Amino acid sequence: TPQEFTINIGDTISIGVPDAGAGNIETAAAFDIYTFPGVAGESIFVDVLTVSGLTLVDIRLIAPSGAQVASSAFGLSDIASVELPETGTYRFEVGELTASNSGTYSIAITRACMKIGQREATLYSSAMSELAR
């Protein structure tokens, strides 16, 4: 059975944090569940800090309605800025997809610093091109 923990945006998950068993896939093909409150329109960033012993980690962000908002199967891959579509309790699941590996991980879930639109992205790209000349 999966272990379940309560966190908040801004927390860092690591071995034993927020509670015993967190940050640790103890048995192959297992997963941990983290729940946190989110507000529609809020943007978050999932930053994978460390992974040890795990080779095919799967992370998923599930909205209060049960819809999958984002996912990533990674070795060391983040989930870039994601805008939360609903207000309520979100589920963040971390698991190992292989049937033979166990190991540890640390992940930070933070508020995304800012949202940029297409115009800002174009201006930034143009400015970077000019600096590269």
Salt bridges, closest charged atoms under 4 A:
GLU42 OE2 - ARG111 NE 2.81
ASP58 OD2 - ARG60 NE 2.76
GLU83 OE1 - LYS115 NZ 2.92
GLU93 OE1 - ARG60 NH1 3.99
GLU93 OE2 - ARG91 NH2 2.53
GLU130 OE2 - ARG133 NH1 3.59
